[in-house]
Amino acid sequence: MAGNIQLEFNCGIVAERDRLRVLYEVRNRSEQDAGLFNRLGPQEPGGSPPPNPDNVYLDFDSGLLEVLKQVLPLPRGIQVSVHPVPLISKLPKGERFREEFAVPLPAKVNNPMRRMVLQAANRGSEIVAEHPAEAQQVRLCIGAFLMQRGMSLIETQGAFRVQPTGPAVDGQVILSRTIDLSNPVPVLAFAARKKDL
């Protein structure tokens, strides 16, 4: 039977002139090893560079910029042929994982699932991250899961792939923290642009 996931999560976000600097730490107090879905990027076997820690999904709504390192939820009512699953960092029980990365400013929204929803609602338009906006808050979200019997980790590109994928994705929990910014930061949000004929 699966144990309870017990992860301590702390983060700091500093807005600089041309970037957001993000530092987070996760400590595993569970009785089992855990994994973090925090390695976004090329996942093809062989020939691809290792995922860069700066690779993140970005979303924006009503002044809140979300910085996401997780398996994105599937949009309801839309058929998705491929559900991207990031590579993982393993986090053995009793240990901690620490990572620092940067988000260039203006933060350009990058959420393929949100793009699909907007594309379905705006047929004949192209969805592009070009609408100027400002974020007063930033929320960091990290996807995590507990290793279970039958799961294995396969090393690839300086990170790991979990097999089978389904139980890890279904067991994902989101570690999150929202931080109020003293000064707003620039964002380029999604907008629908009519395609040229």
Secondary structure as UniProt FT lines:
FT   STRAND          7..15
FT   STRAND          19..28
FT   STRAND          34..39
FT   TURN            53..54
FT   STRAND          57..61
FT   TURN            62..63
FT   STRAND          64..69
FT   TURN            76..77
FT   STRAND          87..91
FT   TURN            93..94
FT   STRAND          96..104
FT   STRAND          107..108
FT   HELIX           112..121
FT   TURN            123..124
FT   STRAND          125..146
FT   TURN            149..150
FT   STRAND          152..156
FT   TURN            157..158
FT   STRAND          159..163
FT   HELIX           165..170
FT   STRAND          173..194
//
